[in-house]
Amino acid sequence: MNYENILIAPVLSEKSNDLREQGKYVFKVDPAATKIEIKEAVRKLFDVKVVDCTVCNVDGKIKRVRGRPGRTSSWKKAVVRLAPGETIKVFEGV
């Protein structure tokens, strides 16, 4: 699996912005990716030292579409903790 295909998108929310101040970055990742693959992808793509990686599967929410119940897609989320002093410049806006 290519490193570019493992990380799908960053998660930009209030909670992820608060985590960023602690050196933790949140990504939407490929459902088949493992913790080791995610850590390696972040290390290679952003040239930072990764200390820890936590993953969880996020279930889709039930929504109504044209009066009938439907469901949004489930996805996998990874929270990556970097070494002290390390940042990902894409998130910082530099």
C-alpha positions as CSV (number, residue, x, y, z in Angstrom):
1,M,0.0,0.0,0.0
2,N,1.4,3.4,-0.9
3,Y,1.8,6.0,1.8
4,E,-0.3,8.5,-0.1
5,N,-3.2,6.1,-0.1
6,I,-3.1,5.4,3.6
7,L,-3.9,8.9,4.7
8,I,-7.2,10.0,3.1
9,A,-7.8,13.4,4.7
10,P,-7.1,15.4,7.8
11,V,-10.0,15.8,10.3
12,L,-10.6,19.5,11.0
13,S,-12.9,20.0,13.9
14,E,-12.9,21.8,17.2
15,K,-11.8,18.7,19.1
16,S,-8.9,18.0,16.6
17,N,-7.8,21.6,16.8
18,D,-7.6,21.3,20.6
19,L,-5.6,18.1,20.3
20,R,-3.2,19.8,17.9
21,E,-2.0,22.0,20.8
22,Q,-1.0,18.8,22.6
23,G,1.0,17.6,19.5
24,K,-1.7,15.2,18.3
25,Y,-3.0,15.2,14.7
26,V,-6.2,13.5,13.5
27,F,-6.5,11.8,10.1
28,K,-9.1,9.9,8.2
29,V,-7.3,6.8,7.1
30,D,-7.8,3.7,4.9
31,P,-9.9,1.1,6.7
32,A,-7.4,-1.6,5.9
33,A,-4.4,0.3,7.3
34,T,-2.7,-0.8,10.5
35,K,-1.1,1.4,13.2
36,I,2.4,0.6,12.0
37,E,1.5,1.6,8.4
38,I,-0.1,4.8,9.6
39,K,2.9,5.8,11.7
40,E,5.2,5.1,8.8
41,A,3.1,7.1,6.3
42,V,3.0,10.1,8.6
43,R,6.7,9.9,9.2
44,K,7.6,9.6,5.4
45,L,5.1,12.2,4.1
46,F,5.6,14.9,6.7
47,D,9.2,14.2,7.8
48,V,8.3,14.1,11.5
49,K,9.0,11.7,14.4
50,V,5.9,9.8,15.4
51,V,5.7,8.6,19.0
52,D,2.2,7.0,19.2
53,C,-0.8,6.2,17.0
54,T,-4.3,5.4,18.2
55,V,-7.0,4.2,15.8
56,C,-10.8,3.8,16.1
57,N,-13.6,2.8,13.7
58,V,-16.3,5.5,13.5
59,D,-19.7,4.2,12.7
60,G,-21.9,5.9,10.2
61,K,-24.8,8.1,11.5
62,I,-28.4,7.3,10.7
63,K,-29.9,10.1,8.5
64,R,-33.2,10.5,6.6
65,V,-33.1,10.7,2.9
66,R,-36.4,11.6,1.1
67,G,-38.3,10.5,4.2
68,R,-36.7,7.1,4.4
69,P,-33.9,6.1,6.9
70,G,-30.4,5.9,5.5
71,R,-26.9,5.8,6.8
72,T,-23.7,7.6,6.2
73,S,-20.5,5.7,5.5
74,S,-18.4,4.3,8.4
75,W,-14.7,5.3,8.4
76,K,-11.5,4.8,10.3
77,K,-9.9,7.6,12.3
78,A,-6.2,7.8,13.5
79,V,-4.9,10.1,16.2
80,V,-1.1,10.5,15.7
81,R,1.1,11.9,18.5
82,L,4.3,13.5,17.5
83,A,7.5,13.9,19.5
84,P,7.8,17.1,21.6
85,G,8.7,20.1,19.4
86,E,7.6,18.5,16.1
87,T,4.8,20.0,14.1
88,I,3.2,19.4,10.7
89,K,3.5,22.7,8.8
90,V,0.5,22.0,6.6
91,F,-1.8,22.3,9.6
92,E,0.0,25.4,11.0
93,G,-0.7,27.4,7.8
94,V,3.0,28.1,7.1
